[in-house]
Amino acid sequence: MKHQHVENLLLRYRGDAVEIKAISGCSYKGSVSDVTNDYVALRVSNSSGEEDTIIVLLNAIESISPQRN
């Protein structure tokens, strides 16, 4: 239950583009594809145009910003 508010926010953005900033200073941009009580999966396009998945742990998230498509 520690990160329930973060999980609920990400569930609202499912399928939408977001930017997630982690406490490590890293920034991740992609569309939310899956949300669990432990992590969020982001769908991102790499430089060759293929889609990859990035997993970010909820306890590592510092901020979430919705992005315009």
Contacts in CASP RR format, 6 or more apart in sequence:
PFRMAT RR
TARGET T0000
AUTHOR 0000-0000-0000
METHOD contacts of the structure
MODEL  1
MKHQHVENLLLRYRGDAVEIKAISGCSYKGSVSDVTNDYVALRVSNSSGE
EDTIIVLLNAIESISPQRN
2 59 0 8 1.000
3 37 0 8 1.000
3 58 0 8 1.000
3 59 0 8 1.000
3 61 0 8 1.000
4 37 0 8 1.000
6 58 0 8 1.000
6 61 0 8 1.000
6 64 0 8 1.000
7 35 0 8 1.000
7 36 0 8 1.000
7 37 0 8 1.000
7 58 0 8 1.000
9 64 0 8 1.000
10 18 0 8 1.000
10 32 0 8 1.000
10 35 0 8 1.000
10 40 0 8 1.000
10 58 0 8 1.000
10 64 0 8 1.000
11 35 0 8 1.000
13 32 0 8 1.000
13 64 0 8 1.000
13 66 0 8 1.000
14 32 0 8 1.000
14 33 0 8 1.000
14 35 0 8 1.000
15 31 0 8 1.000
15 32 0 8 1.000
15 33 0 8 1.000
16 31 0 8 1.000
16 32 0 8 1.000
16 66 0 8 1.000
16 67 0 8 1.000
17 29 0 8 1.000
17 30 0 8 1.000
17 31 0 8 1.000
17 66 0 8 1.000
17 67 0 8 1.000
17 68 0 8 1.000
17 69 0 8 1.000
18 29 0 8 1.000
18 30 0 8 1.000
18 31 0 8 1.000
18 32 0 8 1.000
18 42 0 8 1.000
18 64 0 8 1.000
18 65 0 8 1.000
18 66 0 8 1.000
18 67 0 8 1.000
19 27 0 8 1.000
19 28 0 8 1.000
19 29 0 8 1.000
19 30 0 8 1.000
19 64 0 8 1.000
19 65 0 8 1.000
19 67 0 8 1.000
20 27 0 8 1.000
20 28 0 8 1.000
20 29 0 8 1.000
20 40 0 8 1.000
20 42 0 8 1.000
20 56 0 8 1.000
20 61 0 8 1.000
20 63 0 8 1.000
20 64 0 8 1.000
20 65 0 8 1.000
21 27 0 8 1.000
21 28 0 8 1.000
21 61 0 8 1.000
21 62 0 8 1.000
21 63 0 8 1.000
21 64 0 8 1.000
21 65 0 8 1.000
22 28 0 8 1.000
22 56 0 8 1.000
22 60 0 8 1.000
22 61 0 8 1.000
22 62 0 8 1.000
23 60 0 8 1.000
23 61 0 8 1.000
23 62 0 8 1.000
24 60 0 8 1.000
25 62 0 8 1.000
28 42 0 8 1.000
28 44 0 8 1.000
28 54 0 8 1.000
28 56 0 8 1.000
29 42 0 8 1.000
29 44 0 8 1.000
29 67 0 8 1.000
30 42 0 8 1.000
30 43 0 8 1.000
30 44 0 8 1.000
30 54 0 8 1.000
30 67 0 8 1.000
31 42 0 8 1.000
31 43 0 8 1.000
31 44 0 8 1.000
32 40 0 8 1.000
32 41 0 8 1.000
32 42 0 8 1.000
32 43 0 8 1.000
33 41 0 8 1.000
33 42 0 8 1.000
33 43 0 8 1.000
33 53 0 8 1.000
34 40 0 8 1.000
34 41 0 8 1.000
35 41 0 8 1.000
37 58 0 8 1.000
38 57 0 8 1.000
38 58 0 8 1.000
39 55 0 8 1.000
39 56 0 8 1.000
39 57 0 8 1.000
39 58 0 8 1.000
40 55 0 8 1.000
40 56 0 8 1.000
40 58 0 8 1.000
40 61 0 8 1.000
41 53 0 8 1.000
41 54 0 8 1.000
41 55 0 8 1.000
42 53 0 8 1.000
42 54 0 8 1.000
42 55 0 8 1.000
42 56 0 8 1.000
43 51 0 8 1.000
43 52 0 8 1.000
43 53 0 8 1.000
44 51 0 8 1.000
44 52 0 8 1.000
44 53 0 8 1.000
44 54 0 8 1.000
45 51 0 8 1.000
45 52 0 8 1.000
46 52 0 8 1.000
END
